[in-house]
């Protein structure tokens, strides 16, 4: 990556890592990737998104959506990691 391709987001994440806020930067990336991949409708029915130590915890407002995401969590985990460019999300817990 040359310096022209770097965005403000790149520099903010780099600064957060230098100040030992790397976990916060990763959490923000995971939440952004979730919102992008899940889509507007699913995000509207998502009560909370929390990421810590490789585990993504998703809490949904409806039982039907909880069930659907439970069935699709492994494929969704793979898509999340593809979007993030690394094996960041180790496990998804549906609440």
C-alpha positions as CSV (number, residue, x, y, z in Angstrom):
1,X,0.0,0.0,0.0
2,X,1.5,3.3,-1.0
3,X,1.0,6.5,0.9
4,X,-1.6,7.8,-1.6
5,X,-3.9,4.9,-0.9
6,X,-4.0,5.4,2.8
7,X,-7.1,7.0,4.3
8,X,-7.7,8.9,7.4
9,X,-9.2,5.7,8.9
10,X,-5.9,3.9,8.3
11,X,-4.0,6.6,10.3
12,X,-6.6,6.7,13.1
13,X,-6.3,2.9,13.5
14,X,-2.6,3.1,13.5
15,X,-2.6,5.8,16.2
16,X,-5.0,3.8,18.3
17,X,-2.8,0.7,18.1
18,X,0.3,2.8,19.1
19,X,-1.6,4.1,22.2
20,X,-2.6,0.5,23.1
21,X,-6.2,1.0,22.0
22,X,-5.9,-1.7,19.3
23,X,-8.8,-3.6,20.7
24,X,-11.0,-0.6,20.3
25,X,-9.9,-0.2,16.7
26,X,-10.6,-3.9,16.0
27,X,-14.0,-3.6,17.6
28,X,-14.9,-0.7,15.5
29,X,-13.8,-2.5,12.3
30,X,-15.9,-5.6,13.3
31,X,-19.0,-3.5,14.0
32,X,-18.6,-1.6,10.6
33,X,-18.2,-4.9,8.8
34,X,-21.3,-6.4,10.5
35,X,-23.4,-3.4,9.5
36,X,-22.2,-3.7,5.9
37,X,-22.7,-7.4,5.5
38,X,-25.9,-7.8,7.5
39,X,-27.8,-5.0,5.6
40,X,-30.2,-2.4,6.8
41,X,-33.1,-4.7,7.6
42,X,-31.2,-7.0,9.9
43,X,-29.3,-4.1,11.5
44,X,-32.7,-2.5,12.4
45,X,-33.6,-5.7,14.3
46,X,-30.2,-6.0,16.0
47,X,-30.3,-4.9,19.6
48,X,-26.5,-5.0,20.3
49,X,-23.2,-5.9,18.6
50,X,-20.3,-6.6,20.9
51,X,-16.8,-7.9,20.0
52,X,-14.2,-9.0,22.5
53,X,-11.3,-11.4,22.3
54,X,-12.4,-13.0,19.1
55,X,-16.0,-13.5,20.0
56,X,-18.8,-11.6,18.3
57,X,-22.0,-11.4,20.4
58,X,-25.1,-10.5,18.5
59,X,-28.4,-9.8,20.3
60,X,-31.6,-9.7,18.1
61,X,-35.1,-8.4,18.8
62,X,-37.0,-11.3,17.2
63,X,-36.9,-15.0,17.7
64,X,-37.2,-15.7,14.0
65,X,-34.1,-13.6,13.2
66,X,-32.2,-15.2,16.1
67,X,-33.0,-18.6,14.7
68,X,-32.0,-17.7,11.1
69,X,-28.7,-16.1,12.2
70,X,-28.0,-19.2,14.4
71,X,-28.3,-21.4,11.3
72,X,-26.1,-19.1,9.2
73,X,-23.5,-18.0,11.8
74,X,-20.6,-20.0,10.4
75,X,-21.0,-18.8,6.9
76,X,-21.5,-15.3,8.3
77,X,-18.3,-15.6,10.3
78,X,-16.4,-16.5,7.2
79,X,-17.8,-13.5,5.3
80,X,-16.9,-11.3,8.2
81,X,-13.3,-12.5,8.2
82,X,-13.1,-12.1,4.4
83,X,-14.4,-8.5,4.8
84,X,-11.9,-7.8,7.6
85,X,-9.0,-9.4,5.7
86,X,-7.9,-11.6,8.6
87,X,-9.2,-14.3,10.9
88,X,-10.4,-11.9,13.5
89,X,-13.8,-13.3,14.4
90,X,-13.3,-16.8,15.9
91,X,-16.8,-17.4,17.2
92,X,-20.3,-15.8,16.9
93,X,-22.7,-16.1,19.8
94,X,-26.4,-15.3,19.1
95,X,-28.3,-14.0,22.1
